[in-house]
Amino acid sequence: MHILLLHAYGMGGTIRTVLNLAAYLAREHDVEIVSLTRTNEEPFFPMPPGVRLRFLDDRIAPRGRLAEFLARRPSRLVPEEEKAYLNMSLLTDLRLARYLRSLRGGVVIGTRPAFNLAMGLFAPPEVLTIGQEHVTLESHGPQLQTQIKRRYGRLDAFTTLTRADLKEYTRLLKGNPPGRLLRIPNAIPDLAGEESSLEEKVVVGIGRVVWAKGFDRLVNAWKSVAETHPDWVLRIYGGGTPEREEKLRDRIDAAGLSDKVFLMGSTPEIGVELSKASIYAVSSRYEGFGMTILEAMSKGVPVVSFNCPHGPKEIITDGHDGLLVRSKKAAALAAGICRLIEDEELRREMGANALKTAASYDMEVIGAQWTALLAELDERRPQPECSLGTPV
């Protein structure tokens, strides 16, 4: 089994969930993670036992003249709307195509449109191809959606993380569907750290420091929270470009919250940090799924989240294991956070229910869905013709 990642050496939700799936599949299969690029000496996250890692474009070692020439030429495999476009080049195009062409049987899983489209073009017929969507269809531009509509029908299967996105893909691919189109959500990885006591006066936010995560809105919300609950603090975990981090830090300082809101940077042990939190806040403008919501729930931490497309409302049951904020205003998010701060009994009730919700996303549960899909595709795999020969 071969799983394609843009940069397995980095950090992020897709990387963590892919490693989780790879660990499960490696129980019964020979699993290889293929990183399009290598940008660090060692991966940020450790590779699971029994899982091999290879890379196609080493960006920390010197290249030859021809490779350098190709690396300076833009990608021709995917349109500019693909978010990986700037990380790709004519060199990665050629190496990805060559790698896919070299496969002999087995299964290849793509984790973004660039890979899914390439698999449809270059994977040999005897290789089972499974595409994944880790964000949402609507986050892709029209040119990219056109290519998806034309070429995803070549895939043996395609999976989405949410029911809402499955509905959108079903509509788009109606005239040219893949062999199987279904939803398989991400599973929760094993996280270090104990179940939260819900006693610490700490609210946590997690994610890359990018516009989509809406940390500017979370900081604005914290102005109201800090006024009524000055003994509570907000910790934001996640990295970003120096420019984005500085801009967010300036916003925190301008709001007079430098001793209330802390940018904690990236950590490979997010479970430990969640176990110290009493509330998890999601300020995203959109989410492909919301993996960190489940991770917080697995530590018994209730969630307050904007009701953004697509993931939160499919995970959170409003008033049961968290709060869904239907307004997009920071004040509404602040009100939800304050409600859980002020009502300890409700916070603990929702935390207990969050644990039950998280259990339904255990790797054993989600892994069984992958096992069933692989078995179904293997049954449908065309068998090579063979000659019975001349009777003796």
Salt bridges, closest charged atoms under 4 A:
ASP30 OD1 - ARG52 NH1 2.44
GLU32 OE1 - HIS2 ND1 2.97
GLU32 OE2 - ARG52 NH2 3.60
GLU32 OE2 - ARG54 NE 2.76
GLU41 OE1 - ARG38 NH2 3.32
ASP57 OD2 - ARG59 NE 2.75
ASP57 OD1 - ARG63 NH2 3.09
ASP57 OD1 - ARG95 NH1 3.90
ASP58 OD2 - ARG38 NH1 3.15
GLU68 OE2 - ARG63 NH1 3.41
GLU68 OE1 - ARG72 NH1 3.99
GLU82 OE2 - ARG112 NE 3.03
GLU133 OE1 - HIS140 NE2 2.79
GLU138 OE2 - HIS310 NE2 3.90
GLU168 OE1 - ARG171 NH1 3.09
GLU199 OE2 - ARG348 NH2 3.82
ASP216 OD2 - ARG285 NH2 2.85
ASP231 OD2 - LYS201 NZ 2.64
GLU246 OE1 - ARG249 NH1 3.72
GLU273 OE1 - LYS276 NZ 3.50
GLU287 OE2 - LYS213 NZ 2.94
GLU295 OE2 - ARG16 NH1 2.12
GLU314 OE1 - ARG163 NH1 3.89
GLU314 OE1 - ARG183 NE 3.89
GLU342 OE2 - HIS229 NE2 2.76
GLU344 OE2 - ARG348 NE 3.03
GLU364 OE2 - ARG27 NH2 2.57
GLU376 OE2 - ARG180 NE 2.80
GLU376 OE2 - ARG380 NH1 3.11
ASP378 OD1 - ARG381 NE 3.24
